[in-house]
Amino acid sequence: MLYELINPSDAYTFHADDPLVAQAVAVLVGSGKMGLDDEEGNSYPTLLLFEKDVEAKLQEIFGKPMNEYVEDHHAELATALDSVMSVGRRERKNYDAALVRMPPEQHESYRDEVHDRNRTSMSDFGTYAWQLAAQCRKKLAEQ
């Protein structure tokens, strides 16, 4: 499913197979300062700025402490975090179609080109998401 990170600056979208993975991506990338909607118009509780007890809210969302959820879902998180891109819902279909048409070894350079062209904010959530994905893959390799 396609998800959109709701923030006051650039549009960001990503794919996730599980709404909890999508919520984890939003919390991790946005540090609890972003909302999350899916392509069907559903909103998820990821904006934690006004929560009195953030840890309790995260436990309510994930059914366990956030760090435990992340530890148990490195593979799914890496895939979703790698798909974070500074394109809105409308542009996402074209972006994904372009990736399908090109060889895998060109994906990263194309991603970087599109991201650099679209990003206007000083906050670079895309690069941060990709760094988090690399950390998840590293943890998987260490297991």
N, C-alpha and C positions, 0 to 999 in steps of 0.2 A: 504494500500500500504506500502511497505517496503522502508524506507529511510536510507541513510547513512550520518553520520556526517563526514565531511572531515576535518581532522586535521593532524598535522605532527606526532602524536604519535599513539596511539592505535586505532584500528577500532571500531566504534560504529554504531549500527543499531537500528532502532526502527520502530514501526508501527504507522500510522496515517491514518484516513479516509479522511482528508482534507489537501490539500497542504498548506493552510494558518496555520493550526495547526502545521504542520511539520515545517514550517518556524519559527513559534513562539518558538517551542522546540529548534531549532538550535540557535536562537538568545539568548534565556534564558540560555541554558546550556553552550553555547560557548561564551557568552558575546560579540557577534558580531565578533568573531575571528575564526569562523568555516564556511566552506562551507556546502552545502547540495545538495545531488543528490538523485533521486528516482531510483527504480529498472528498470525503462524504459530508464534511461540515461539522464533525464532532470535535469538541474541544477537550483537552486533557489538563489535569491539575499539575502544571509544572512551574507556574509563576509563584515563587515561594517568598517573595519580598515581604509580604504582610503577615506571614505565619509567625505566631509566637514561639512555637516549638517546631523548628524545621525538621529535626531528626525524627520526631514523632510523625510528622506528615509524610516524610519519606518512607518510614516503616509502614504506614497505612497504605501508601501507594504500592510498594513493592512486596509487602508481606514479610519483610526482613530488613535489616539495616542496608542502606544503599551500597556500602562497600561489599557486603556479602553478595548482593544481587549482581554487581559488576563482576566479582570473582567468578560467579557461576555462569556468566554469559559473555565471556570475552569474544568468542567467535562471532556471535550474532551482533554484538556491539561493534566489532571491527568492520564487519560488512556494512552496517548502517552508517557508521561514522565516515567510512570511505566514500559513501554516496552523497555526503553533504555537499551542496553546491549553491553558489550565489546566483540562482535563477529562481524566478517565481514559477507558479504552477503552469502558466501558459507556455513559458519558454522551456519547461522541463521536458516535455515530450520531444521537442526538437533536439535538445541536448542529448537525451538518452538515445534517440535514433541515430544521431551522428556517431556516438560511441559504438553502436552496433555495427556501423558500416566501416569502421576503421580497425586496423590491426591492434591487438592489445598493447603492443609496445608503444603505440602513439597516444594511448589514453591519458597518461599522466601529463604530457606536454599540452594536449588539447584542454584538459581540465584546468591546468594552470593559466592557459591563455584566456579561456572564457572567464575564469574567476578574476583575473587581473582586470579584464575589460569591464566586468559588472560591479565589482566592489567599489563603493564610494566611501565607506566608513573607515575610520582609523582602526576600528575593531575588526580583526580578520578572523571571523569565526570559522571559515572554511579551512584555513591552514591549521587552526587549532584542532578542529575535528579530525583532520588527517593525522596530526601528531598523536592524538589520543588513540586512533585506530592502530597506528604503529606500536604504541605501548601495549595495546590489547594483544596484538599478534606476537609481540615479544614475550608476554606472559604465557601465551599458549605454547610457545616454543620451549619455554623453561619447564613446563609440566611434564 
